[in-house]
């Protein structure tokens, strides 16, 4: 009975070893190259991204970052105002 249990466990371990994919060194190199491509060398594509990058690099402090984002939000609100739901009704008051 003990031999049957041991053989069953050995078969399960062998089947698991065969079925699990082995890490491929070439795949790891591709992932590393992919991380480098989108890592530190990529330039931000938005003003918010540029401000965040400057903050992380220490070029601006948190106060400057906050003021810049505030000015950016005010500019965005001026250029693209958003209506608050419910203000389009004739009986709504401002």
TORVEXBA-77191 format. One line per field, with one value per atom (N, C-alpha, C): residue number from 1; atom name; x, y, z. Coordinates in nm, 2 decimals, padded with zeros to 4 digits. Each point is the difference from the previous one (the first is absolute). Last residue first. Example, Ala and Ser with C-alpha at 12.3 -4.5 7.8 and 13.67 -1.06 7.14 Angstrom:
num <- [2 2 2 1 1 1] $
atomo <- [N CA C N CA C] $
px <- [01.28 00.09 -00.08 00.03 -00.09 00.09] $
py <- [-00.22 00.11 00.11 -00.57 00.12 00.12] $
pz <- [00.71 00.00 00.08 -00.01 00.00 00.00] $
end
This chain:
num <- [94 94 94 93 93 93 92 92 92 91 91 91 90 90 90 89 89 89 88 88 88 87 87 87 86 86 86 85 85 85 84 84 84 83 83 83 82 82 82 81 81 81 80 80 80 79 79 79 78 78 78 77 77 77 76 76 76 75 75 75 74 74 74 73 73 73 72 72 72 71 71 71 70 70 70 69 69 69 68 68 68 67 67 67 66 66 66 65 65 65 64 64 64 63 63 63 62 62 62 61 61 61 60 60 60 59 59 59 58 58 58 57 57 57 56 56 56 55 55 55 54 54 54 53 53 53 52 52 52 51 51 51 50 50 50 49 49 49 48 48 48 47 47 47 46 46 46 45 45 45 44 44 44 43 43 43 42 42 42 41 41 41 40 40 40 39 39 39 38 38 38 37 37 37 36 36 36 35 35 35 34 34 34 33 33 33 32 32 32 31 31 31 30 30 30 29 29 29 28 28 28 27 27 27 26 26 26 25 25 25 24 24 24 23 23 23 22 22 22 21 21 21 20 20 20 19 19 19 18 18 18 17 17 17 16 16 16 15 15 15 14 14 14 13 13 13 12 12 12 11 11 11 10 10 10 9 9 9 8 8 8 7 7 7 6 6 6 5 5 5 4 4 4 3 3 3 2 2 2 1 1 1] $
atomo <- [N CA C N CA C N CA C N CA C N CA C N CA C N CA C N CA C N CA C N CA C N CA C N CA C N CA C N CA C N CA C N CA C N CA C N CA C N CA C N CA C N CA C N CA C N CA C N CA C N CA C N CA C N CA C N CA C N CA C N CA C N CA C N CA C N CA C N CA C N CA C N CA C N CA C N CA C N CA C N CA C N CA C N CA C N CA C N CA C N CA C N CA C N CA C N CA C N CA C N CA C N CA C N CA C N CA C N CA C N CA C N CA C N CA C N CA C N CA C N CA C N CA C N CA C N CA C N CA C N CA C N CA C N CA C N CA C N CA C N CA C N CA C N CA C N CA C N CA C N CA C N CA C N CA C N CA C N CA C N CA C N CA C N CA C N CA C N CA C N CA C N CA C N CA C N CA C N CA C N CA C N CA C N CA C N CA C N CA C] $
px <- [-02.79 00.14 00.05 -00.47 00.06 00.14 -00.43 00.12 00.06 -00.39 -00.03 00.13 00.01 -00.04 -00.02 00.35 -00.14 -00.04 00.45 -00.06 -00.15 00.31 -00.01 -00.06 00.08 -00.12 00.00 00.47 -00.13 -00.11 00.43 -00.04 -00.13 00.37 -00.13 -00.03 00.49 -00.09 -00.13 00.42 -00.09 -00.09 00.46 -00.10 -00.09 00.33 -00.01 -00.11 00.08 -00.03 -00.02 00.14 -00.14 -00.04 00.45 -00.08 -00.15 00.31 00.01 -00.09 00.05 -00.08 00.00 00.26 -00.14 -00.09 00.47 -00.04 -00.15 00.19 -00.01 -00.04 00.08 -00.12 -00.02 00.38 -00.12 -00.12 00.40 00.00 -00.12 00.08 -00.04 -00.01 00.16 -00.14 -00.05 00.46 -00.08 -00.15 00.31 00.00 -00.09 00.06 -00.08 -00.01 00.27 -00.14 -00.08 00.48 -00.05 -00.15 00.38 -00.09 -00.05 00.34 00.01 -00.09 00.06 00.04 00.02 -00.17 00.15 00.05 -00.46 00.07 00.15 -00.29 -00.01 00.08 -00.03 00.08 00.00 -00.28 00.14 00.09 -00.45 00.02 00.15 -00.15 00.00 00.04 -00.08 00.13 00.01 -00.40 00.11 00.13 -00.38 00.00 00.11 -00.06 00.06 00.00 00.02 -00.09 00.07 00.22 -00.08 -00.10 00.52 -00.14 -00.08 00.45 -00.04 -00.15 00.38 -00.12 -00.04 00.37 00.03 -00.12 00.00 00.04 00.02 -00.27 00.05 00.04 -00.15 -00.10 00.04 00.30 -00.06 -00.10 00.20 00.09 -00.06 -00.23 00.00 00.09 00.00 -00.13 00.00 00.36 00.01 -00.12 -00.01 00.09 00.02 -00.26 -00.07 00.09 00.19 -00.09 -00.08 00.30 00.07 -00.09 -00.18 00.04 00.08 -00.12 -00.12 00.03 00.34 -00.02 -00.13 00.12 00.10 -00.03 -00.37 00.09 00.09 -00.29 00.03 00.10 -00.35 00.13 00.03 -00.49 00.09 00.13 -00.34 00.03 00.11 -00.14 -00.10 00.03 00.29 -00.01 -00.10 00.05 00.13 00.00 -00.37 00.01 00.12 -00.05 -00.09 00.00 00.26 00.06 -00.10 -00.14 00.11 00.06 -00.34 -00.06 00.12 00.12 -00.06 -00.06 00.17 00.11 -00.06 -00.30 00.06 00.11 -00.20 -00.09 00.05 00.25 00.00 -00.09 00.00 00.12 00.01 -00.37 -00.01 00.13 -00.01 -00.10 -00.01 00.26 00.07 -00.10 -00.17 00.09 00.07 -00.27 -00.08 00.09] $
py <- [07.90 -00.01 00.03 -00.24 00.13 -00.01 -00.26 -00.02 00.14 -00.12 00.05 -00.01 -00.15 00.14 00.05 -00.40 00.02 00.15 -00.19 00.03 00.01 -00.12 00.14 00.04 -00.46 00.07 00.15 -00.26 -00.05 00.07 00.26 -00.09 -00.06 00.17 00.03 -00.10 00.18 -00.11 00.04 00.25 00.00 -00.12 00.14 -00.11 00.00 00.34 -00.04 -00.10 00.16 00.11 -00.04 -00.32 00.04 00.12 -00.14 -00.10 00.03 00.28 00.02 -00.10 -00.05 00.12 00.03 -00.36 -00.03 00.12 00.06 -00.09 -00.03 00.24 00.08 -00.08 -00.24 00.09 00.09 -00.28 -00.08 00.09 00.20 -00.03 -00.08 00.08 00.12 -00.02 -00.36 00.03 00.12 -00.10 -00.10 00.02 00.26 00.04 -00.09 -00.13 00.13 00.05 -00.38 -00.03 00.12 00.04 -00.05 -00.02 -00.04 00.09 -00.06 -00.22 00.13 00.11 -00.50 00.11 00.13 -00.43 00.02 00.11 -00.11 -00.12 00.02 00.34 -00.01 -00.12 00.07 00.11 -00.02 -00.28 -00.04 00.10 00.10 -00.11 -00.04 00.32 00.06 -00.11 -00.13 00.07 00.06 -00.22 -00.09 00.07 00.26 -00.06 -00.10 00.19 00.09 -00.05 -00.36 00.10 00.10 -00.38 00.05 00.11 -00.19 00.01 00.06 -00.30 00.14 00.00 -00.41 00.05 00.14 -00.27 00.07 00.06 -00.29 00.13 00.09 -00.44 00.05 00.14 -00.31 00.09 00.05 -00.27 00.08 00.09 -00.33 00.11 00.10 -00.40 00.09 00.12 -00.33 00.07 00.10 -00.30 00.11 00.08 -00.36 00.10 00.11 -00.37 00.07 00.11 -00.30 00.09 00.08 -00.31 00.10 00.10 -00.39 00.09 00.12 -00.35 00.07 00.10 -00.29 00.10 00.08 -00.35 00.11 00.10 -00.33 00.01 00.12 -00.34 00.13 00.00 -00.40 00.04 00.15 -00.26 00.06 00.04 -00.41 00.14 00.05 -00.45 00.09 00.14 -00.36 00.00 00.11 -00.07 00.05 00.01 -00.19 00.14 00.06 -00.47 00.07 00.15 -00.26 00.00 00.07 -00.04 00.09 00.00 -00.31 00.14 00.10 -00.45 00.02 00.15 -00.16 00.02 00.03 -00.11 00.13 00.03 -00.42 00.10 00.14 -00.36 00.00 00.10 -00.07 00.06 00.01 -00.22 00.14 00.07 -00.46 00.05 00.16 -00.26 00.01 00.06 -00.10 00.12 00.02 -00.38 00.12 00.13] $
pz <- [-01.07 00.00 00.14 -00.17 00.04 00.02 -00.29 00.09 00.02 -00.29 00.14 00.09 -00.46 00.00 00.14 -00.11 00.02 00.00 -00.02 -00.13 00.01 00.36 -00.02 -00.14 00.17 00.07 -00.03 -00.02 -00.02 00.07 -00.15 00.11 -00.03 -00.37 00.06 00.12 -00.22 00.02 00.07 -00.32 00.12 00.00 -00.24 -00.02 00.12 -00.03 -00.14 -00.03 00.44 -00.08 -00.15 00.32 00.03 -00.09 -00.02 -00.06 00.02 00.21 -00.14 -00.07 00.46 -00.03 -00.15 00.15 00.02 -00.03 00.00 -00.11 00.00 00.36 -00.12 -00.12 00.39 00.02 -00.12 00.01 -00.03 00.02 00.11 -00.14 -00.04 00.46 -00.07 -00.15 00.26 00.03 -00.07 -00.03 -00.08 00.02 00.25 -00.14 -00.08 00.44 -00.01 -00.14 00.10 00.01 -00.01 -00.23 00.13 -00.01 -00.41 00.06 00.14 -00.23 -00.07 00.05 00.11 00.09 -00.06 -00.18 -00.02 00.10 -00.01 00.04 -00.02 -00.14 00.14 00.05 -00.46 00.06 00.15 -00.24 -00.02 00.06 00.00 00.09 -00.01 -00.30 00.14 00.10 -00.44 00.00 00.14 -00.09 00.01 00.01 -00.07 00.14 00.01 -00.42 00.09 00.15 -00.40 00.05 00.09 -00.19 -00.11 00.03 00.19 00.03 -00.12 -00.06 00.03 00.03 00.05 -00.07 00.05 00.18 -00.12 -00.07 00.40 00.03 -00.13 -00.08 00.13 00.01 -00.37 00.06 00.14 -00.25 -00.10 00.06 00.27 -00.03 -00.10 00.10 00.11 -00.02 -00.32 00.00 00.11 -00.02 -00.10 -00.01 00.30 00.04 -00.10 -00.12 00.10 00.05 -00.30 -00.06 00.10 00.16 -00.06 -00.07 00.19 00.11 -00.07 -00.28 00.04 00.11 -00.13 -00.11 00.03 00.29 00.01 -00.10 00.21 -00.11 00.01 00.35 -00.04 -00.11 00.05 00.06 -00.04 00.07 -00.10 00.08 00.14 00.03 -00.10 -00.01 -00.05 00.03 00.15 -00.15 -00.05 00.47 -00.06 -00.15 00.23 00.02 -00.06 -00.01 -00.09 00.02 00.29 -00.13 -00.10 00.44 00.00 -00.14 00.08 00.01 -00.02 00.04 -00.13 -00.01 00.41 -00.09 -00.14 00.33 00.03 -00.10 -00.02 -00.04 00.02 00.16 -00.14 -00.06 00.47 -00.04 -00.16 00.19 00.03 -00.05 -00.03 -00.09 00.02 00.30 -00.13 -00.10 00.42 00.01 -00.14 00.05 00.00 00.00] $
end
